[in-house]
Amino acid sequence: MTFLTLAGHLANFLVPAVVMAVILALMPRTLRKARAGRGGFWREVGWSSLAGTLVLVAGLVWFGRDGKIATYAVLVLVQGTLAWYWHGRGAR
């Protein structure tokens, strides 16, 4: 396996976690026209991407392969819970 092939596989493995993190960080700001605090958007995307990556790795280890719907369901649950916590806490 060449380096470019490995990089492509790794990127495609991480895409669901990163895209979900960006969408969950953008939606409240778009719908409520809220402004992020200093470094808030990127911090939220980073932590949510990290949590999503850990879920994807755990799913790969648990099931022995990538792409199981159960892994993606847990990914949405974990990242959605984090976004709910961050935006619910900031609304107080």
DOLUMZA-255651 format. One record per residue (C-alpha): residue number from 0; residue in three letters; chain; x, y, z. Coordinates in nm, 4 decimals. Each point is the difference from the previous one (the first is absolute). Layout:
N
{NUM,'ALA','A',{X,Y,Z}}
...
# end
This chain:
92
{0,'MET','A',{0.0000,0.0000,0.0000}}
{1,'THR','A',{0.1444,0.3345,-0.1002}}
{2,'PHE','A',{-0.0004,0.3072,0.2218}}
{3,'LEU','A',{-0.2664,0.1693,-0.2128}}
{4,'THR','A',{-0.2265,-0.3022,0.0228}}
{5,'LEU','A',{0.0442,-0.0126,0.3772}}
{6,'ALA','A',{-0.0700,0.3747,0.0276}}
{7,'GLY','A',{-0.3138,-0.0436,-0.2104}}
{8,'HIS','A',{-0.1282,-0.2843,0.2166}}
{9,'LEU','A',{0.0718,0.1953,0.3182}}
{10,'ALA','A',{-0.1694,0.3134,-0.1347}}
{11,'ASN','A',{-0.3082,-0.1944,-0.1064}}
{12,'PHE','A',{-0.0118,-0.1656,0.3425}}
{13,'LEU','A',{-0.0011,0.3393,0.1778}}
{14,'VAL','A',{-0.2338,0.1905,-0.2341}}
{15,'PRO','A',{-0.3267,-0.0959,0.1763}}
{16,'ALA','A',{0.1253,0.1255,0.3378}}
{17,'VAL','A',{0.1360,0.3287,-0.1343}}
{18,'VAL','A',{-0.2973,0.0807,-0.2240}}
{19,'MET','A',{-0.2446,-0.0759,0.2795}}
{20,'ALA','A',{0.1985,0.2236,0.2358}}
{21,'VAL','A',{-0.0026,0.2911,-0.2449}}
{22,'ILE','A',{-0.3733,-0.0351,-0.0675}}
{23,'LEU','A',{-0.0824,-0.0145,0.3710}}
{24,'ALA','A',{0.2148,0.3058,0.0683}}
{25,'LEU','A',{-0.1491,0.2023,-0.2870}}
{26,'MET','A',{-0.3703,-0.0745,0.0452}}
{27,'PRO','A',{-0.0691,0.1968,0.3220}}
{28,'ARG','A',{0.2061,0.2925,-0.1259}}
{29,'THR','A',{-0.1896,-0.0001,-0.3287}}
{30,'LEU','A',{-0.3493,-0.0448,0.1415}}
{31,'ARG','A',{0.0289,0.2445,0.2902}}
{32,'LYS','A',{0.2473,0.2379,-0.1642}}
{33,'ALA','A',{0.2081,-0.0505,0.3128}}
{34,'ARG','A',{0.3624,0.1017,0.0038}}
{35,'ALA','A',{0.2583,-0.2369,0.1301}}
{36,'GLY','A',{0.2164,0.0998,0.2903}}
{37,'ARG','A',{0.3708,0.0424,-0.0411}}
{38,'GLY','A',{0.1225,-0.3254,-0.1514}}
{39,'GLY','A',{-0.3330,-0.1682,0.0724}}
{40,'PHE','A',{-0.0768,-0.1345,-0.3451}}
{41,'TRP','A',{0.3366,-0.1673,-0.0607}}
{42,'ARG','A',{0.0229,-0.1267,0.3563}}
{43,'GLU','A',{-0.3423,-0.1600,-0.0349}}
{44,'VAL','A',{0.0846,-0.1534,-0.3381}}
{45,'GLY','A',{0.3292,-0.1329,0.1354}}
{46,'TRP','A',{-0.1418,-0.1643,0.3113}}
{47,'SER','A',{-0.2990,-0.1387,-0.1873}}
{48,'SER','A',{0.2274,-0.1386,-0.2734}}
{49,'LEU','A',{0.2209,-0.1612,0.2624}}
{50,'ALA','A',{-0.2996,-0.1628,0.1704}}
{51,'GLY','A',{-0.1316,-0.1172,-0.3368}}
{52,'THR','A',{0.3373,-0.1430,-0.0958}}
{53,'LEU','A',{0.0146,-0.1931,0.3262}}
{54,'VAL','A',{-0.3475,-0.1406,-0.0704}}
{55,'LEU','A',{0.1047,-0.1059,-0.3507}}
{56,'VAL','A',{0.3153,-0.1689,0.1289}}
{57,'ALA','A',{-0.1985,-0.1757,0.2742}}
{58,'GLY','A',{-0.2485,-0.1212,-0.2626}}
{59,'LEU','A',{0.2842,-0.1268,-0.2169}}
{60,'VAL','A',{0.1507,-0.1895,0.2933}}
{61,'TRP','A',{-0.3336,-0.1325,0.1275}}
{62,'PHE','A',{-0.1440,-0.1181,-0.3333}}
{63,'GLY','A',{0.3282,-0.0749,-0.1757}}
{64,'ARG','A',{-0.0865,0.2127,-0.3008}}
{65,'ASP','A',{-0.0996,0.3524,-0.0928}}
{66,'GLY','A',{-0.3357,0.1253,-0.1224}}
{67,'LYS','A',{-0.2484,-0.1678,0.2344}}
{68,'ILE','A',{-0.3238,0.1922,0.0443}}
{69,'ALA','A',{0.0174,-0.0543,0.3773}}
{70,'THR','A',{0.3302,0.1883,0.0093}}
{71,'TYR','A',{-0.1487,0.2918,-0.1911}}
{72,'ALA','A',{-0.3033,0.0030,0.2296}}
{73,'VAL','A',{0.2281,0.0273,0.3042}}
{74,'LEU','A',{0.1988,0.2698,-0.1830}}
{75,'VAL','A',{-0.3143,0.2102,-0.0461}}
{76,'LEU','A',{-0.1076,-0.0638,0.3588}}
{77,'VAL','A',{0.3363,0.1011,0.1508}}
{78,'GLN','A',{0.0569,0.3060,-0.2154}}
{79,'GLY','A',{-0.3612,0.1102,0.0290}}
{80,'THR','A',{0.0154,-0.0288,0.3785}}
{81,'LEU','A',{0.3184,0.2077,0.0079}}
{82,'ALA','A',{-0.1564,0.2698,-0.2184}}
{83,'TRP','A',{-0.3139,0.0020,0.2152}}
{84,'TYR','A',{0.2105,0.0405,0.3137}}
{85,'TRP','A',{0.2135,0.2806,-0.1446}}
{86,'HIS','A',{-0.2873,0.1997,-0.1429}}
{87,'GLY','A',{-0.2353,-0.0626,0.2894}}
{88,'ARG','A',{0.2676,0.1093,0.2454}}
{89,'GLY','A',{0.0790,0.3123,-0.2014}}
{90,'ALA','A',{-0.3662,0.1062,-0.0105}}
{91,'ARG','A',{-0.0171,0.0385,0.3784}}
# end
